[in-house]
């Protein structure tokens, strides 16, 4: 059918063409996965990153190393929040989280209970004079926040129930795990996979197993599956969660048995996680930041340290899409991968290189290769460096207000080894420290948020896309 | 080294001293005296550079005019050569040679401009690398060596730090070698060039019959001192590179005017003590001011040419 108003039709066609050309030339979307185990500081990291990027848009040099990649910030025109569009993922409430951090009684964000998403748009001039004729570039940075516990379900996606049971039972044989899981293991000794698939038995086993996971988490252990047993999310505990490992789980369980019931639930759980949490979200990203509380793991003892190393390695492997075919097709993910030892403000400046080095050692080959970097980062600096006398010696320490306390105290993190420490280090009892209260910051963070090393991490992970 | 374990420093250690000395240091928390209240870490981020205005209308018009002029000249000359070939082969080859020589000279000028701009970019890159201790060491080393070799052609002292840079183990170490081994010599030589420009510029301003020509004369000598100082730092700036360098010098002068230029007071007293300048300043006040400004221009240009951040 011919248009009734040819002039309006032509104008509309022209505008559409110009908009399409502009989007094609100038629109870039970067999906950044900020990953890490629970309590690694993902939410604070995202808040600090966004607040500091928004402050850069107000021409405050909050991220100097990143600013240097964009002509000392001269090529940055603006930073704005991108509209949420018709996303089905809940919105990451940056303002509410900033308000909690900057309130009269500042507090760290609560444990993340669900997926949430936020995006910023950075408008940048091109670096070359001729390129500027095409207009400014718009780089949209999409960030996803989610419960760290769920991340450990990623390695489960490649296992069936029998494999997962065997692996979990083997790890429960470790002395620390066995001690904390004793009620579950004792109960389990009287249960067989060939028993009838009874709902009450499955429920009882799950409850005992979940309690064991909670106790192990309190000891600083991180390899705890399934993640939703610890953090069920907004939908609460559904029957699909009611499974636990069996020592005699077989590859072919007879229908009607307990093993078959648990295997069915395990499969349904994985399907649900694939569909609800991962598909189109955690499996599609260009760049990745992996946050690791390596200091907390070090202080929690050898078992927690090794557990963290195992968990981080498994997650990094599960998220990588850099096989030969992906590389040949230019689809390798992530193109840039930054590892960060968080809570760098818990150690004085002179020990921060050792903290990064310890993480590099913990990661092994995962940290090597093009586009990979290792950093020591504090998303929100809650301490000041001080020098104090301890046991008659002058030592470097940090000063802050411990959580739950009212007065400042100095914290000496002890010796921070640059590589995995030897047996003498692990002889001492674990030191579990909750951390410091957040510092005083401006409610609207107009001048950004004080941090350590966030800028060099972002420069390594995002710098080339903005340059 | 004695290992330490983490902990709060006011909590008594659980083990005897002798045992503690041999074992990793435990963590500790310590009550603080004198420090109280909430933590407010020092946080005073600087301001970012202002975004450039981009291509203005005049720039676009000038670029368009340059393209048209170039195309007109190119097609015109090609037509001329073709016409000469049509008339006679000898005339054709002769005209082709003349046109080729002219085009070659223009191309050489462009090539020189491009090299001048590229050398400025190299220094910018090195400055950015040196400013960040986390910069890649190998890249920083190779950029620093390339710059030092360029400078060593003019300032022989610079060559002595080449082995030290080759052996440096960190970016900070490279920056320290550059600051100690090259910057001081370059600063001294830049100051000498500045003093010479001050004497010459001041004298010429004093000789100029009309005060309205003062600015022209000082500007001409200013351009020369900018190019001299740039050459000292290993550049051969053409027109575009000189313009870019001047812009950067203005920016450096603006950002360091408060502290750095005031710190030049002692050095400037040397300029003021130069007999010629002193006499000029006494007899022709404008000449004295021009002399000081030329000296300051030399100092600011040296800062703009240096890969180390301004002090």
Interface residues (C-beta under 8 A of the other chain):
Chain A: X55 X56 X59 X60 X61 X62 X64 X65 X67 X68 X71 X72 X73 X74 X75 X76 X77 X125 X129 X132 X133 X295 X298 X299 X381 X382 X383 X384 X386 X388 X390 X391 X395 X397 X399 X400 X401 X402 X407 X408 X409 X410 X411 X412 X413 X414 X415 X417 X421 X424 X425 X427 X428 X431 X433 X436 X437 X439 X440 X447 X448 X450 X456
Chain B: X1 X2 X3 X4 X5 X6 X7 X8 X9 X10 X13 X17 X20 X23 X24 X25 X26 X27 X28 X29 X30 X31 X32 X35 X36 X37 X38 X39 X40 X41 X42 X43 X45 X46 X47 X48 X49 X50 X51 X52 X54 X55 X128 X131 X132 X134
